[in-house]
């Protein structure tokens, strides 16, 4: 499932980094924190790998 906005894609990337141990979980806030807790690494990869070129900056 691809990300629907740039913010969602960026939050998924931060959550994925925390899951992999590349970033501290305590540094996550808001959506990225919830994503890290509730989604699998595969799901986060799908969101994070979405191309940002055609995405809106925020979901409407």
C-alpha positions as CSV (number, residue, x, y, z in Angstrom):
1,X,0.0,0.0,0.0
2,X,1.6,3.3,-1.0
3,X,1.8,6.4,1.1
4,X,-0.9,9.0,0.3
5,X,1.1,12.1,1.2
6,X,4.7,13.3,1.7
7,X,4.2,13.6,5.4
8,X,3.0,10.0,5.6
9,X,5.9,8.7,3.6
10,X,8.4,10.6,5.8
11,X,6.8,9.3,9.0
12,X,7.0,5.7,7.6
13,X,10.7,6.2,6.9
14,X,11.4,7.4,10.4
15,X,9.4,4.5,11.9
16,X,11.2,2.0,9.7
17,X,14.6,3.4,10.8
18,X,13.6,3.0,14.4
19,X,12.4,-0.6,13.8
20,X,15.8,-1.4,12.2
21,X,17.7,0.2,15.1
22,X,19.1,3.0,12.9
23,X,17.3,5.6,15.0
24,X,16.2,5.7,18.7
25,X,12.5,5.0,19.2
26,X,12.4,7.7,21.8
27,X,13.1,10.3,19.0
28,X,9.8,9.4,17.3
29,X,6.8,11.6,17.7
30,X,3.2,11.6,16.5
31,X,2.4,9.5,13.5
32,X,5.8,7.9,13.2
33,X,5.6,6.7,16.8
34,X,2.2,5.1,16.2
35,X,3.4,3.6,12.9
36,X,6.4,2.0,14.6
37,X,4.2,0.4,17.2
38,X,1.4,-0.8,15.0
39,X,2.9,-1.7,11.6
40,X,5.2,-4.5,10.5
41,X,8.6,-3.7,8.8
42,X,7.2,-4.9,5.5
43,X,4.2,-2.5,5.7
44,X,6.5,0.4,6.6
45,X,8.8,-0.4,3.7
46,X,5.8,-0.2,1.3
47,X,4.9,3.2,2.7
48,X,8.5,4.5,2.8
49,X,9.4,3.5,-0.7
50,X,6.6,5.5,-2.3
51,X,7.9,8.0,-4.8
52,X,7.3,11.5,-3.5
53,X,7.2,13.3,-6.8
54,X,3.4,13.1,-7.3
55,X,2.3,13.1,-3.7
56,X,0.6,16.1,-2.1
57,X,2.4,17.5,0.9
58,X,-0.6,16.8,3.2
59,X,-3.5,14.4,3.0
60,X,-6.8,16.2,2.3
